[in-house]
Amino acid sequence: MEFSDLKLPYGTSLQLQVTNSVGQPERYTARLVGAVPGRSLIFSVPRPGGKLVRFRPGQKLAVRLMIANGIGLFAAVVEAQTTEPYPLLYVSYPEAVTFKGIRGATRVTVNLPVTTTNRDDLGGAQTSGFIADISTSGARLELRDAIVNVGDTLSIEAQVRVAELKRQLTVTAVVRSRVERSTQERSQELPAVYGVEFTERDQDALLVLYAYVFAQIVEEQMPHELS
């Protein structure tokens, strides 16, 4: 797909990945400021912690952005960075953009600490654990105590991060299956593993859930090396 086909509005959020001096990936958030078709793209300069990131001419970038129901990816090369009158980053115009669609059932591996409460238990049995993988429709839940049975309704609470924002995630789910534990789960003393389906209807809660899941998908699919 051609970059011009995206028809991106100025201000669109982008994720930039570079490789540091020791070969490790570093990721920053920037915004599209302008474009000279066939010549250059202009981005805002990332400011993690309020400090401008310094890029060097010739440095390779992998650029990723959310597009409707998928993710766009293209390679670029830094041309220049300016500080006056505004901090701006000029990069090469992409020859093409690769698009990867995201289905609602796409699962991503995470290790998210959670607290769960059995809403069908009169005593409100509660335990801690982890979400091992997650999609917008469900998750694999690893608990320290077997407080639920198949068919029970759970409340799941966690602190999640989306970009630089921290939010409280609270969703309702139904236990659909008891899953056999892996060797890793046995070693971590997580005796109760379940497949759950999200049944949350609150729109604010769903917004946090979807934002977290899609952010994790973007993170997982970001290439680890720049070609």
Secondary structure, 3 states (H helix, E strand, C coil): CCHHHHCCCCCCEEEEEEECCCCCEEEEEEEEEEEECCCEEEEECCCHHHCCCCCCCCCEEEEEEEECCEEEEEEEEEEEEECCCCCEEEEECCCCCEEEECCCCCCEEEEEEEEEEECCCCCCCEEEEEEEEECCCEEEEEECCCCCCCCCEEEEEEEEEECCEEEEEEEEEEEEEECCCCHHHHHCCCCEEEEEEECCCCHHHHHHHHHHHHHHHHHHHCCCCCC
